Amino acid sequence: MAVGFLPPGGPDRSGGDEYSPGGTRPTGLLDVLSVAAVALDSQGRIVFWTPQAEELFGYTAEDALGQNAARLLVDPEHLKATVNMFMEVLETGRSWAGAFPIRRKDGAGHLMEFRTMRLLDDHGDVYALGIVADHSMLQRVETDLALCERLINQSPIGLALLDPELRYLLVNPALERIDGVPAGEHIGRPLRDTLALPDIDSVESALRQVLTTGTPLLDQYHVGRPPTDPEHEHAWSLSFYRLEDPGGRVLGAATSVVDVTERHRAAAEADRARRRLALIADASARVGTSLEVERTAHELAEIATPVLADVVAVDVLDSALALRRSRRPENGPELFRALALKADHPSVALRAADPPGDLAAYGGDRLVTLCVHTGRPVLVPHVGAHDLPRIARNAEAGELLAQAGVHSYLAVPLIAHGEVLGALDLKRTRNPVPFDQDDVVLAAELAGRAAVAIDNARWFQSVRNTALTLQRSLLPDHPPHHTGLELASRYQPAQATSEVGGDWYDVIPLSQDRTALVVGDVMGNGIDAAATMGRLRTATCAYADLELPPAAVLQHLDKITCDLEHYIVTCLYAVYDPALHRCEIANAGHMPPALACSGRAATLLDLPPAAPLGVGGVPFETSTVDLAAGDLLVLYTDGLVETRRHPIDDRLGVLLGFLDEPHRPLEETCDLLLHGLRHPDDHDDVALLVARTL
C-alpha cells in the first residue's frame, strides 16, 4: 500500500537549490509534543502505526496493526460516536479536529487531541489519517506559549533574544521604547548597533562569557545616553543568561534591560545632597577662622573650588571695606576690590580676572554689578558669546574666558546684616554640568556664611586700626641720642586673631645725663587698653621729672592704676647713670630684663619679686646693677616670649641664646629677637627696648 503524503505531482524541483537533509539541525519541539500518526483503512483497521503512537497508547506496532481501532482504543460507550465520525470523514472528505477520550493498553483513559483527514492512494482506496497528541501536553504548551507571549509583549522590562553571534532574534515592545529602535529593525542586527552604551565592548565580552560558561550575569549597572534622549544620562540594569533547547543545544542568549534612570537620578541627587551638606559643614569649620578680610575671602574661594565651580573669585565693594554706607546707584558703576581668586586647574580664565588686591570699576551693565545692586543671584546656565561682554572686565578678558571654555556663570551677593558687601563670582569650564537652582541655593549659603565673617573681620580691622593708630601715637618716636647709651626699640601689634594691646616702652631724659628706661604692659586689648597705657605713660613721665627713685615711681603708678577699674599693669622702671655706670631698677610683676656682657653668657637679672600695678598696698624695691661699657640690657613685654605651646623657661632660654653677640648692631638685634621668637599667629603684642652702654 502506498499512502499519498506528497502534493500532486511529487516534490517541487522548479528552481532554487535542492534541500539538503541534515543541513539544518531540527528543533526539539516535536519531541516535546510527542506527535503520533495513525492510519486506518476503510474498515477501520489499523494499517500505519508510528513509534510515537506506541508511547501515547501503550500498544506496540505488532499489537495494533490489523486491529479495529475503535474496538482497540475506544470505550464501548463512545464506540458509536467514533464510528459515525470515522464514516463521515471517509464519505465527505471533511477533516475532523477535536479532543477525544481513548483507552490505553493499561486500561487508563486519556484525552487525546486528533486531527483526522481522508487520504487516497494511487489505486483510489480510501484511508483515514489521524495525527494525535496528548491533549494535556498540547494545552500546557499552548498555555506556556500564550503566557510567554503576553509576558514578553506586556513586560515593562526590555527583553531580547540573541543568537550565538549576538544578533537580535526577538525584542519586545519595552526594549523598543528603551533604545528607540523599532522591533523590526533589531532583527539580524548586532547588539552594539542599538544599545547606546559607552562600555558596549565590555557588555559584549560579558555576553560571550555567559554563552561559553552558562553562568548568568545579573543586575549589571550601565549608564549612557540613548538616541531618544541624547541630552540626559539614563541608567539600565542588564542581566544575561544562556538559552538551551531540551537537548542542551545553545540557542543563544537572553538579555533583560530594566530602565533604572529614576533610581539612578535619585541616588545621584541623594549623593549630591550629601556632598552639599558636607560642603556646608566643611565651610562652617574652614571659612571665617580669622578676623582678616583677605584670609576669609581666600577660605571661601578654597571651599568653593572645585565642588561648586572651576574658577572662583571673591570681590568686595571698596566702599564696604572703608565702612562707607553709600546709596546704591541703580545703573551706575561700582568699585570692587579683588580679594581672592582660585582655579581648580591652570586656566587662562585666571588672566581674565582681577588679581587679588587690585581695584576695578565695573559698569552698571555688568552682571556682577547687577548682582550687588539687586542683592540677588545672577544665573546664566548656558553662557553664549553675547553673555561674555557682561561677565568679563573688558574685551580681552572676554576672549580669554571664551578660550578657557566658560560655559556657565553664577554671581551671588555677599550680604551681612542686610548690607551688600560684594559678590562671589563662579564659573564652570571643565565641569560640563551647567549651574542650576540647587547650585544657587548652595552658593548663597556659602556666601552668607562668608559674608558674616567678612563683615566681622572688616569691623574688627577698623577697630584694630584705630587702636593701633592710637597706640603708635602714644609711643615715643625713635629714641634720640642719650649720653652713655645706644638705644633701639620695636613695637609689634598682635597678629591675626587678637586686637592691639596696651604694651609700651619709653625713654625719658633726666638730669645729670641720666636716662629712665620704661617697659610696661596693660593687661587687656583694644582702644581701652591703649588709652590706659597712654595715661600711665604720661604719669610715668611726670613722676620721672620729680627725680624719684624707681621704687617710688612704681608706688605712685600703683595708686593711679588702682583708680582705673579692672586693669592690672606690669611695669619695669630703670634709671641709668653713665657717670657711675650704674643702673637702678624696680619691677612691678614684669618679665625680668636680660643682660648680655662681653665674654659671658647672657643672663636674666635677679630682681626682687613684686605684685603688678593695680593690686595696691604692695611695696616695691629698687635694685642696683653695675654695667660696663658695651653691656647690653634688653627690656621686653611678655608677648615676646610667652606662647601657648612652650614652657616659659624654655622660651627665656631661647631669648638668651639670641644675645650671644652683645656687640651686634642694635637694630639687627631687635629684628633677630622678633623674627626668632615671634610666630605669625601669636596672640599678644610686643614692646621691645634694647640699650647698650657706651
C-alpha positions as CSV (number, residue, x, y, z in Angstrom):
1,M,0.0,0.0,0.0
2,A,1.3,3.5,-0.8
3,V,-0.4,6.3,1.0
4,G,-0.2,9.7,-0.7
5,F,1.5,12.2,1.7
6,L,3.1,14.3,-1.1
7,P,1.4,17.0,-3.1
8,P,0.1,16.0,-6.5
9,G,3.0,15.9,-9.0
10,G,5.6,15.0,-6.4
11,P,8.4,17.2,-5.0
12,D,8.8,20.7,-6.3
13,R,12.1,20.9,-8.3
14,S,11.2,24.1,-10.3
15,G,14.0,26.2,-9.1
16,G,16.5,27.0,-6.3
17,D,19.0,24.8,-4.6
18,E,17.9,21.4,-3.6
19,Y,17.2,21.0,0.1
20,S,19.9,19.1,1.7
21,P,18.6,16.8,4.5
22,G,20.5,17.3,7.7
23,G,21.7,20.7,6.6
24,T,19.7,22.4,9.4
25,R,19.6,20.8,12.9
26,P,16.0,20.0,13.9
27,T,14.4,21.7,16.9
28,G,13.2,19.6,19.8
29,L,9.6,20.8,19.8
30,L,8.2,17.7,18.1
31,D,10.0,15.5,20.6
32,V,8.4,17.5,23.4
33,L,4.9,17.2,21.9
34,S,5.4,13.5,21.0
35,V,3.1,13.8,18.0
36,A,1.9,10.4,16.7
37,A,0.5,9.3,13.3
38,V,-2.1,6.5,12.8
39,A,-3.7,5.4,9.5
40,L,-6.9,3.3,9.2
41,D,-8.3,1.6,6.1
42,S,-12.0,1.9,5.1
43,Q,-12.9,-0.9,7.5
44,G,-11.4,0.9,10.4
45,R,-8.4,-1.4,10.7
46,I,-5.0,0.0,11.7
47,V,-2.6,-0.1,8.8
48,F,0.0,2.5,10.0
49,W,1.4,2.9,13.5
50,T,4.4,5.2,14.5
51,P,6.7,4.7,17.4
52,Q,5.2,7.9,19.0
53,A,1.8,6.1,18.8
54,E,3.2,3.3,20.9
55,E,4.3,5.9,23.5
56,L,0.9,7.5,23.6
57,F,-1.4,4.4,23.6
58,G,0.9,1.7,25.0
59,Y,0.4,-0.7,22.2
60,T,3.3,-1.9,20.0
61,A,3.0,-1.9,16.2
62,E,2.6,-5.7,16.4
63,D,-0.3,-5.2,18.9
64,A,-2.0,-2.6,16.8
65,L,-1.5,-3.3,13.1
66,G,-4.6,-5.1,11.6
67,Q,-6.8,-4.4,14.7
68,N,-10.0,-2.5,14.6
69,A,-9.0,0.9,16.0
70,A,-12.4,1.6,17.6
71,R,-12.6,-1.6,19.5
72,L,-8.9,-1.4,20.5
73,L,-8.8,2.2,21.6
74,V,-12.3,3.4,22.4
75,D,-14.6,2.6,25.3
76,P,-17.9,0.9,24.3
77,E,-19.9,3.9,25.4
78,H,-18.1,6.0,22.8
79,L,-17.9,3.4,20.2
80,K,-21.0,4.5,18.2
81,A,-19.9,8.2,18.1
82,T,-16.4,7.1,17.0
83,V,-17.7,5.0,14.1
84,N,-20.0,7.8,12.9
85,M,-17.2,10.3,13.0
86,F,-15.0,7.9,11.1
87,M,-17.6,7.3,8.4
88,E,-18.3,11.0,8.0
89,V,-14.6,11.7,7.3
90,L,-14.4,8.9,4.7
91,E,-17.6,9.7,3.0
92,T,-17.4,13.6,2.9
93,G,-13.7,14.1,2.9
94,R,-14.0,16.8,5.6
95,S,-11.3,16.7,8.2
96,W,-12.2,16.5,11.8
97,A,-10.3,18.0,14.7
98,G,-11.0,17.8,18.4
99,A,-10.3,16.1,21.7
100,F,-11.5,12.6,22.2
101,P,-11.1,10.1,25.1
102,I,-9.2,6.9,24.3
103,R,-8.2,3.8,26.3
104,R,-4.6,2.9,26.7
105,K,-3.3,-0.6,26.8
106,D,-3.1,-0.4,30.6
107,G,-6.8,0.4,30.7
108,A,-6.3,4.0,31.8
109,G,-8.4,6.7,30.0
110,H,-6.7,9.7,28.4
111,L,-7.9,12.7,26.5
112,M,-6.2,12.9,23.1
113,E,-6.3,15.6,20.6
114,F,-6.9,14.4,17.0
115,R,-6.5,15.9,13.5
116,T,-8.3,13.4,11.2
117,M,-8.4,13.6,7.4
118,R,-9.2,11.4,4.4
119,L,-6.3,10.1,2.2
120,L,-6.4,8.3,-1.2
121,D,-3.7,6.0,-2.5
122,D,-2.8,5.7,-6.2
123,H,-5.4,2.9,-6.5
124,G,-8.2,5.0,-5.3
125,D,-8.5,3.3,-2.0
126,V,-9.7,5.4,0.9
127,Y,-7.8,5.7,4.2
128,A,-8.2,7.8,7.3
129,L,-5.0,9.5,8.8
130,G,-5.0,10.7,12.4
131,I,-2.4,13.0,13.9
132,V,-2.6,12.5,17.6
133,A,-1.0,14.2,20.6
134,D,-1.7,14.2,24.3
135,H,-4.4,16.9,25.0
136,S,-2.9,18.0,28.3
137,M,0.5,18.3,26.8
138,L,-0.8,20.5,24.0
139,Q,-2.8,22.5,26.4
140,R,0.2,23.1,28.6
141,V,2.4,24.1,25.6
142,E,-0.3,26.4,24.3
143,T,-0.7,28.0,27.7
144,D,3.1,28.4,28.1
145,L,3.3,29.9,24.6
146,A,0.5,32.3,25.3
147,L,1.9,33.2,28.7
148,C,5.3,33.7,27.3
149,E,4.0,35.9,24.5
150,R,2.0,38.0,26.9
151,L,4.8,38.3,29.4
152,I,7.3,39.3,26.7
153,N,4.9,41.8,25.0
154,Q,3.4,43.3,28.1
155,S,6.5,43.3,30.3
156,P,7.8,46.7,31.3
157,I,11.3,45.2,31.2
158,G,13.1,45.2,27.9
159,L,13.7,41.7,26.7
160,A,15.7,40.4,23.7
161,L,16.8,37.1,22.3
162,L,20.2,37.0,20.7
163,D,21.8,34.3,18.6
164,P,25.3,33.0,19.4
165,E,26.7,35.8,17.2
166,L,24.9,38.3,19.4
167,R,22.5,39.3,16.7
168,Y,18.9,40.0,17.6
169,L,16.3,37.3,17.1
170,L,13.5,38.9,19.0
171,V,12.8,42.0,21.0
172,N,9.7,43.1,23.0
173,P,8.0,46.5,22.9
174,A,9.6,47.6,26.1
175,L,13.0,47.4,24.5
176,E,11.7,49.4,21.6
177,R,10.8,52.2,24.0
178,I,14.2,52.0,25.8
179,D,16.5,52.1,22.8
180,G,14.2,54.0,20.4
181,V,14.6,51.4,17.6
182,P,11.5,49.6,16.1
183,A,11.4,45.9,16.8
184,G,11.6,45.0,13.1
185,E,14.8,47.0,12.7
186,H,16.5,45.0,15.5
187,I,16.2,41.6,13.9
188,G,19.5,40.4,12.4
189,R,21.5,43.4,13.7
190,P,24.3,43.1,16.2
191,L,23.7,44.2,19.8
192,R,26.1,47.2,19.6
193,D,24.0,48.8,16.8
194,T,21.1,49.7,19.1
195,L,22.4,49.6,22.7
196,A,23.9,53.1,23.2
197,L,26.4,52.3,26.0
198,P,29.9,53.7,26.2
199,D,31.2,50.4,27.5
200,I,29.5,48.2,24.9
201,D,32.7,46.3,24.4
202,S,32.6,45.1,28.0
203,V,28.9,44.2,27.6
204,E,29.6,42.0,24.5
205,S,32.5,40.4,26.3
206,A,30.3,39.6,29.3
207,L,27.7,38.1,27.0
208,R,30.2,35.9,25.2
209,Q,31.4,34.7,28.6
210,V,27.8,33.8,29.5
211,L,27.4,31.9,26.2
212,T,30.6,30.0,27.0
213,T,30.1,29.2,30.6
214,G,26.4,29.2,31.0
215,T,26.8,31.2,34.2
216,P,24.2,34.1,34.3
217,L,25.2,37.7,35.0
218,L,22.6,39.6,36.8
219,D,22.0,43.3,37.5
220,Q,24.9,44.8,35.6
221,Y,24.7,48.6,36.1
222,H,25.3,50.7,33.0
223,V,24.9,54.4,32.2
224,G,24.6,56.0,28.7
225,R,22.7,58.5,26.6
226,P,20.0,56.9,24.4
227,P,19.2,58.3,20.9
228,T,15.7,59.2,22.1
229,D,17.2,61.5,24.8
230,P,20.8,62.4,24.0
231,E,20.9,65.4,26.3
232,H,20.4,63.4,29.5
233,E,22.1,60.4,31.1
234,H,20.0,57.2,31.6
235,A,20.8,54.1,33.6
236,W,19.9,50.5,33.0
237,S,20.3,47.2,34.8
238,L,21.3,44.5,32.4
239,S,21.0,40.7,33.0
240,F,22.3,38.0,30.7
241,Y,21.6,34.2,30.7
242,R,22.2,31.4,28.2
243,L,19.3,29.7,26.4
244,E,19.4,26.0,25.6
245,D,16.9,23.6,23.9
246,P,15.8,20.4,25.7
247,G,18.8,18.6,24.1
248,G,21.3,21.1,25.6
249,R,22.0,22.8,22.3
250,V,22.9,26.5,22.9
251,L,20.3,28.6,21.1
252,G,21.8,32.0,22.1
253,A,21.4,34.4,25.0
254,A,18.5,36.3,26.6
255,T,19.0,39.8,27.7
256,S,16.8,41.8,30.1
257,V,17.1,45.6,30.3
258,V,15.5,47.4,33.2
259,D,15.4,51.2,33.0
260,V,16.6,52.4,36.4
261,T,17.1,56.0,35.4
262,E,14.8,57.4,38.1
263,R,16.6,55.3,40.7
264,H,20.0,56.5,39.3
265,R,18.9,60.1,39.4
266,A,17.5,59.8,42.9
267,A,20.8,58.2,44.0
268,A,22.8,60.9,42.3
269,E,20.6,63.6,43.8
270,A,21.0,62.0,47.3
271,D,24.7,61.8,46.8
272,R,24.7,65.4,45.6
273,A,22.7,66.5,48.7
274,R,25.2,64.6,50.9
275,R,28.1,66.3,49.3
276,R,26.4,69.7,49.6
277,L,25.7,69.1,53.3
278,A,29.4,68.0,53.7
279,L,30.5,71.2,51.9
280,I,28.4,73.4,54.1
281,A,29.7,71.6,57.2
282,D,33.2,72.0,55.9
283,A,32.6,75.7,55.2
284,S,31.4,76.2,58.8
285,A,34.8,74.8,60.0
286,R,37.1,76.4,57.4
287,V,35.6,79.8,56.5
288,G,36.0,82.6,59.0
289,T,38.8,81.1,61.0
290,S,40.4,84.5,61.4
291,L,39.4,88.1,61.7
292,E,41.2,89.0,58.4
293,V,39.1,90.0,55.4
294,E,41.6,88.7,52.8
295,R,42.1,85.4,54.5
296,T,38.3,84.9,54.9
297,A,37.8,85.6,51.2
298,H,40.6,83.2,50.3
299,E,39.0,80.5,52.5
300,L,35.6,81.0,50.7
301,A,37.3,80.6,47.3
302,E,39.2,77.5,48.5
303,I,36.0,75.8,49.8
304,A,34.0,76.6,46.6
305,T,36.7,75.0,44.3
306,P,36.1,72.6,42.6
307,V,33.0,71.3,44.2
308,L,30.9,74.2,43.2
309,A,32.9,75.9,40.4
310,D,36.1,75.6,38.4
311,V,37.1,79.3,38.7
312,V,36.1,81.3,41.8
313,A,36.6,85.0,42.6
314,V,35.6,87.0,45.7
315,D,35.2,90.7,45.1
316,V,34.2,93.2,47.8
317,L,32.9,96.7,47.3
318,D,35.6,99.2,48.2
319,S,33.0,101.3,50.0
320,A,32.2,98.3,52.2
321,L,35.9,97.8,53.1
322,A,36.1,101.5,54.0
323,L,32.9,101.2,56.1
324,R,31.1,103.7,54.0
325,R,27.4,103.1,53.6
326,S,26.8,104.8,50.2
327,R,23.4,104.9,48.4
328,R,23.4,102.2,45.8
329,P,23.2,103.7,42.3
330,E,20.5,102.0,40.2
331,N,22.6,101.7,37.0
332,G,25.9,103.3,37.8
333,P,29.3,101.7,38.1
334,E,30.7,100.1,41.2
335,L,34.3,100.0,42.5
336,F,35.4,96.5,43.6
337,R,38.5,95.3,45.3
338,A,39.5,91.8,44.3
339,L,40.3,89.7,47.5
340,A,40.6,86.1,46.3
341,L,41.0,84.2,43.1
342,K,41.1,80.4,42.8
343,A,41.0,77.9,39.9
344,D,40.9,74.1,40.2
345,H,43.4,73.8,37.3
346,P,45.7,76.1,35.3
347,S,43.4,78.2,33.2
348,V,43.6,81.3,31.1
349,A,40.5,82.4,32.9
350,L,42.7,83.5,35.8
351,R,44.3,86.1,33.5
352,A,40.8,87.4,32.7
353,A,40.1,88.1,36.4
354,D,41.3,91.0,38.5
355,P,44.4,90.0,40.6
356,P,43.8,90.0,44.4
357,G,44.4,93.4,45.9
358,D,43.5,95.3,42.7
359,L,40.7,97.8,42.4
360,A,38.4,97.6,39.3
361,A,35.4,99.6,38.3
362,Y,32.5,97.6,36.7
363,G,29.8,99.4,34.8
364,G,26.1,99.1,35.6
365,D,25.7,96.7,32.6
366,R,28.0,94.1,34.1
367,L,26.4,91.1,35.8
368,V,28.5,91.4,39.0
369,T,27.3,95.0,39.3
370,L,23.7,93.9,38.8
371,C,24.2,91.3,41.5
372,V,25.3,93.8,44.1
373,H,22.7,96.4,43.0
374,T,19.8,94.0,43.3
375,G,21.2,91.9,46.1
376,R,20.1,88.8,44.2
377,P,22.0,86.0,42.5
378,V,22.6,86.3,38.8
379,L,22.5,82.9,36.9
380,V,23.5,82.3,33.3
381,P,23.2,78.5,32.9
382,H,24.5,78.5,29.3
383,V,27.0,81.3,28.5
384,G,26.9,82.4,25.0
385,A,29.1,84.9,23.0
386,H,26.6,87.7,23.9
387,D,27.0,87.0,27.6
388,L,30.8,87.3,27.9
389,P,30.9,91.1,27.5
390,R,28.6,91.4,30.6
391,I,30.8,88.9,32.6
392,A,34.4,90.0,31.6
393,R,36.0,93.3,32.7
394,N,36.9,94.1,29.0
395,A,37.0,92.6,25.5
396,E,40.4,91.0,26.0
397,A,39.2,89.3,29.2
398,G,36.1,88.1,27.3
399,E,38.3,86.4,24.7
400,L,40.2,84.7,27.5
401,L,37.0,83.4,29.1
402,A,35.9,82.0,25.8
403,Q,39.3,80.4,25.3
404,A,39.0,78.9,28.8
405,G,35.7,77.3,27.9
406,V,33.5,79.2,30.3
407,H,30.0,77.7,29.6
408,S,28.1,78.5,32.8
409,Y,28.2,81.5,35.2
410,L,26.8,82.4,38.6
411,A,27.2,85.5,40.8
412,V,25.9,85.5,44.4
413,P,25.9,88.6,46.6
414,L,27.8,88.7,49.9
415,I,25.1,90.0,52.3
416,A,25.6,90.5,56.1
417,H,23.1,92.2,58.3
418,G,21.2,93.5,55.3
419,E,24.2,95.1,53.7
420,V,25.6,94.0,50.4
421,L,29.4,93.7,50.8
422,G,30.4,92.3,47.4
423,A,29.9,89.2,45.3
424,L,31.0,85.6,44.9
425,D,31.8,85.0,41.3
426,L,31.6,81.4,39.9
427,K,32.5,80.0,36.5
428,R,32.5,76.4,35.1
429,T,34.9,75.3,32.4
430,R,35.7,71.6,32.9
431,N,32.6,70.6,34.8
432,P,30.1,70.0,31.9
433,V,27.0,70.4,34.1
434,P,25.5,73.9,34.0
435,F,24.7,75.8,37.2
436,D,21.1,75.2,38.4
437,Q,18.9,76.4,41.2
438,D,20.4,73.9,43.6
439,D,23.8,75.5,42.9
440,V,22.3,78.9,43.6
441,V,21.0,77.8,47.0
442,L,24.3,76.2,47.9
443,A,26.3,79.2,46.7
444,A,24.0,81.6,48.6
445,E,24.5,79.6,51.8
446,L,28.3,79.7,51.5
447,A,28.3,83.4,50.5
448,G,26.0,84.2,53.5
449,R,28.3,82.4,56.0
450,A,31.4,84.1,54.5
451,A,29.8,87.5,54.4
452,V,29.1,87.4,58.1
453,A,32.8,86.5,58.7
454,I,34.0,89.2,56.3
455,D,31.7,91.7,58.0
456,N,33.1,90.8,61.4
457,A,36.6,91.0,60.0
458,R,36.2,94.4,58.4
459,W,34.8,95.9,61.6
460,F,37.5,94.3,63.7
461,Q,40.2,95.6,61.4
462,S,38.7,99.0,61.6
463,V,38.7,99.0,65.4
464,R,42.1,97.4,65.4
465,N,43.5,100.0,63.0
466,T,42.0,102.7,65.3
467,A,43.6,101.2,68.4
468,L,46.9,100.7,66.6
469,T,46.9,104.3,65.4
470,L,46.2,105.4,69.0
471,Q,48.8,103.0,70.3
472,R,51.5,104.2,67.9
473,S,50.6,107.9,68.6
474,L,51.2,107.4,72.3
475,L,54.5,105.7,71.9
476,P,57.7,107.8,71.7
477,D,59.4,108.5,68.4
478,H,62.7,106.9,67.6
479,P,64.7,107.5,70.8
480,P,67.1,110.5,70.4
481,H,70.7,110.3,71.5
482,H,71.2,109.9,75.2
483,T,74.5,110.3,77.0
484,G,76.2,107.0,77.6
485,L,73.6,104.9,75.9
486,E,72.9,103.5,72.4
487,L,69.2,102.6,72.1
488,A,66.9,100.7,69.7
489,S,63.2,99.8,70.1
490,R,60.3,98.0,68.4
491,Y,56.6,97.8,68.9
492,Q,54.8,94.9,67.1
493,P,51.0,94.7,67.4
494,A,49.2,91.4,68.0
495,Q,48.7,89.2,64.9
496,A,45.8,87.6,63.1
497,T,43.1,87.0,65.8
498,S,43.8,89.5,68.6
499,E,43.4,93.2,69.0
500,V,46.0,95.8,69.8
501,G,47.1,95.6,73.4
502,G,48.5,98.0,75.9
503,D,52.2,97.3,75.7
504,W,54.5,100.3,75.7
505,Y,58.1,101.4,76.2
506,D,59.6,104.8,76.9
507,V,62.9,106.6,77.1
508,I,62.9,109.6,79.4
509,P,65.9,112.0,79.7
510,L,66.7,113.0,83.3
511,S,69.1,115.5,84.9
512,Q,72.8,114.9,85.1
513,D,72.8,112.9,81.8
514,R,70.8,110.1,83.4
515,T,68.1,108.2,81.4
516,A,65.0,106.4,82.5
517,L,64.1,103.2,80.6
518,V,60.5,102.0,80.9
519,V,58.6,99.0,79.6
520,G,55.0,98.2,80.6
521,D,52.0,96.0,79.7
522,V,48.4,96.9,80.4
523,M,46.5,93.6,80.6
524,G,43.7,93.7,78.1
525,N,43.4,94.8,74.5
526,G,41.6,97.3,72.3
527,I,41.2,101.0,72.5
528,D,40.6,101.0,76.2
529,A,43.9,99.2,76.9
530,A,45.7,101.7,74.6
531,A,44.1,104.7,76.3
532,T,45.0,103.3,79.7
533,M,48.5,102.8,78.5
534,G,48.6,106.5,77.4
535,R,47.5,107.7,80.8
536,L,50.1,105.6,82.6
537,R,52.9,106.7,80.2
538,T,52.0,110.3,80.8
539,A,52.0,109.7,84.6
540,T,55.4,107.9,84.4
541,C,57.0,110.9,82.6
542,A,55.6,113.2,85.2
543,Y,56.9,111.2,88.1
544,A,60.3,110.7,86.3
545,D,60.7,114.5,86.3
546,L,60.4,114.6,90.1
547,E,63.7,112.6,90.2
548,L,62.1,109.9,92.3
549,P,63.8,106.6,92.9
550,P,62.4,103.8,90.7
551,A,60.5,102.1,93.6
552,A,58.8,105.4,94.4
553,V,57.8,105.9,90.8
554,L,56.1,102.5,90.8
555,Q,54.5,103.2,94.1
556,H,52.8,106.3,92.7
557,L,51.8,104.5,89.5
558,D,50.2,101.7,91.6
559,K,47.9,104.3,93.2
560,I,46.9,105.6,89.8
561,T,46.3,102.1,88.5
562,C,44.1,101.2,91.5
563,D,41.8,104.1,90.4
564,L,41.4,102.5,87.0
565,E,38.7,99.9,87.2
566,H,39.5,96.3,86.1
567,Y,43.1,97.0,85.0
568,I,46.3,95.2,86.1
569,V,49.6,96.5,84.8
570,T,53.1,95.1,84.8
571,C,56.0,97.6,84.6
572,L,59.7,97.8,84.8
573,Y,61.3,101.2,85.6
574,A,65.1,101.6,85.3
575,V,67.4,104.7,85.6
576,Y,70.9,104.5,84.1
577,D,73.6,106.9,85.4
578,P,76.5,107.0,82.8
579,A,78.8,108.7,85.3
580,L,78.6,105.8,87.8
581,H,78.0,103.1,85.1
582,R,75.2,102.0,87.4
583,C,71.5,101.1,86.7
584,E,68.8,101.2,89.4
585,I,65.8,99.0,88.5
586,A,62.4,98.4,90.2
587,N,60.0,95.7,88.9
588,A,56.2,95.5,89.3
589,G,55.3,92.0,88.3
590,H,57.1,92.3,84.9
591,M,59.3,89.9,83.0
592,P,63.0,90.2,84.2
593,P,65.3,92.1,81.9
594,A,68.2,90.3,80.1
595,L,71.8,91.3,80.5
596,A,74.5,90.4,77.9
597,C,78.1,91.1,78.7
598,S,81.1,90.6,76.6
599,G,82.8,87.3,77.3
600,R,80.0,85.9,79.4
601,A,76.7,84.1,78.7
602,A,73.6,86.3,78.8
603,T,71.6,86.1,82.0
604,L,68.3,87.3,83.4
605,L,68.6,89.9,86.2
606,D,67.5,88.5,89.5
607,L,65.2,91.2,90.8
608,P,63.0,91.0,94.0
609,P,59.5,89.8,93.1
610,A,56.7,92.3,93.4
611,A,53.0,92.4,92.5
612,P,51.7,94.2,89.4
613,L,50.4,97.8,89.5
614,G,46.8,98.0,90.5
615,V,46.9,95.4,93.3
616,G,47.5,98.2,95.8
617,G,49.4,98.3,99.1
618,V,52.4,96.3,97.9
619,P,55.9,97.8,98.4
620,F,58.4,97.9,95.6
621,E,62.2,97.6,95.9
622,T,65.0,99.2,93.9
623,S,67.9,97.0,92.8
624,T,71.3,98.3,91.6
625,V,73.2,96.7,88.7
626,D,76.7,97.8,87.7
627,L,77.2,97.9,83.9
628,A,80.4,98.0,82.0
629,A,81.0,99.6,78.6
630,G,79.4,97.5,75.9
631,D,77.0,95.7,78.1
632,L,73.6,95.0,76.6
633,L,70.3,95.5,78.6
634,V,67.1,94.1,77.0
635,L,63.7,95.1,78.3
636,Y,60.6,93.5,76.8
637,T,57.0,92.6,77.4
638,D,55.7,89.0,77.8
639,G,54.4,88.8,74.3
640,L,57.9,88.3,73.1
641,V,58.5,85.0,75.0
642,E,55.1,83.6,76.1
643,T,53.3,81.0,73.9
644,R,50.5,78.5,74.5
645,R,52.7,75.6,73.4
646,H,56.0,76.0,75.2
647,P,57.2,76.4,78.9
648,I,58.2,79.9,79.7
649,D,61.6,78.8,81.0
650,D,62.4,77.2,77.6
651,R,61.4,80.4,75.8
652,L,63.5,82.6,78.1
653,G,66.4,80.2,77.3
654,V,65.9,80.8,73.6
655,L,65.8,84.6,74.2
656,L,69.2,84.4,76.0
657,G,70.6,82.3,73.2
658,F,69.9,85.1,70.7
659,L,72.0,87.5,72.8
660,D,75.3,85.6,72.3
661,E,76.8,88.6,70.4
662,P,76.3,91.7,72.6
663,H,78.2,93.8,70.1
664,R,75.8,93.1,67.2
665,P,74.1,96.2,65.9
666,L,71.1,97.0,68.0
667,E,68.7,97.3,65.1
668,E,69.8,93.9,63.9
669,T,69.4,92.5,67.5
670,C,65.8,93.8,67.6
671,D,64.9,92.2,64.3
672,L,66.6,88.9,65.3
673,L,64.6,88.7,68.5
674,L,61.3,89.5,66.8
675,H,61.8,87.1,63.9
676,G,63.3,84.3,66.1
677,L,60.7,84.4,68.9
678,R,57.5,85.6,67.3
679,H,55.0,83.5,65.3
680,P,52.5,85.0,62.8
681,D,49.6,83.7,64.9
682,D,50.9,85.0,68.3
683,H,48.0,86.5,70.2
684,D,49.8,89.2,72.1
685,D,51.6,92.4,71.2
686,V,55.2,93.2,72.0
687,A,57.2,96.2,73.2
688,L,61.0,95.8,73.0
689,L,63.7,98.2,74.2
690,V,67.4,97.4,73.8
691,A,70.1,99.6,75.4
692,R,73.9,99.3,75.1
693,T,76.2,101.2,77.5
694,L,78.9,103.3,75.9
